[in-house]
Amino acid sequence: MGIQRQTRREVERVQSRAIVAKLTEDGRALLTHTALEHVGALTALEQHLITVAPLGEARYREIVDSYTLGASAAIRRWS
């Protein structure tokens, strides 16, 4: 009886770790997907603003690059 109980507990621990690993991976994928969408939208806006108000080009690039670096750092920290 003791061996069965030990085995059941170990199986539950393995299953719990697998569930947490899957949720972590799902979260990282969602965060990455969202960041890619945002970087794409911000890059398109940046390009538009460069054509509309070219004097702001360096500032637009700095802002979008800063967002991109922050999003990348957040994804790296997720694991």
C-alpha positions as CSV (number, residue, x, y, z in Angstrom):
1,M,0.0,0.0,0.0
2,G,2.9,2.4,0.8
3,I,4.5,1.9,-2.6
4,Q,1.3,2.7,-4.4
5,R,0.8,5.9,-2.4
6,Q,4.4,6.9,-3.0
7,T,4.0,6.2,-6.7
8,R,0.7,8.1,-6.9
9,R,2.3,11.2,-5.2
10,E,5.3,11.1,-7.6
11,V,3.0,10.9,-10.6
12,E,1.0,13.9,-9.2
13,R,4.2,15.9,-8.8
14,V,5.3,15.1,-12.3
15,Q,1.9,16.0,-13.7
16,S,2.0,19.3,-11.7
17,R,5.4,20.2,-13.1
18,A,4.2,19.4,-16.6
19,I,1.1,21.6,-16.2
20,V,3.2,24.5,-14.9
21,A,5.7,24.1,-17.7
22,K,2.9,24.2,-20.3
23,L,1.3,27.3,-18.7
24,T,4.7,29.0,-18.6
25,E,5.3,28.2,-22.3
26,D,1.7,29.4,-23.2
27,G,2.3,32.6,-21.4
28,R,5.6,33.2,-23.1
29,A,4.1,32.6,-26.5
30,L,1.2,34.9,-25.8
31,L,3.6,37.7,-24.6
32,T,5.8,37.2,-27.6
33,H,2.8,37.3,-30.0
34,T,1.5,40.5,-28.4
35,A,4.9,42.1,-28.5
36,L,5.4,41.3,-32.1
37,E,2.0,42.7,-33.0
38,H,2.8,45.9,-31.0
39,V,6.3,46.3,-32.6
40,G,4.7,45.8,-36.0
41,A,2.1,48.4,-35.4
42,L,4.6,50.9,-33.8
43,T,7.0,50.4,-36.7
44,A,4.2,51.1,-39.2
45,L,3.3,54.2,-37.3
46,E,6.9,55.2,-37.1
47,Q,7.3,54.9,-40.9
48,H,4.1,57.0,-41.4
49,L,5.3,59.7,-39.0
50,I,8.6,59.9,-40.8
51,T,6.8,60.7,-44.0
52,V,4.5,63.2,-42.3
53,A,6.9,64.9,-40.0
54,P,10.5,63.9,-41.0
55,L,12.2,66.1,-38.4
56,G,11.0,63.7,-35.7
57,E,12.6,60.6,-37.3
58,A,15.3,60.1,-34.7
59,R,12.8,60.5,-31.8
60,Y,10.4,58.1,-33.4
61,R,13.1,55.5,-33.9
62,E,14.3,55.9,-30.3
63,I,10.8,55.4,-28.9
64,V,10.1,52.3,-31.0
65,D,13.5,50.9,-30.3
66,S,13.0,51.5,-26.6
67,Y,9.7,49.7,-26.6
68,T,11.2,46.8,-28.6
69,L,14.1,46.4,-26.2
70,G,11.7,46.5,-23.2
71,A,9.4,43.9,-24.7
72,S,12.4,41.6,-25.5
73,A,13.6,41.9,-22.0
74,A,10.2,41.1,-20.6
75,I,10.1,37.9,-22.8
76,R,13.6,36.9,-21.6
77,R,12.6,37.3,-17.9
78,W,9.4,35.3,-18.4
79,S,11.2,31.9,-18.2
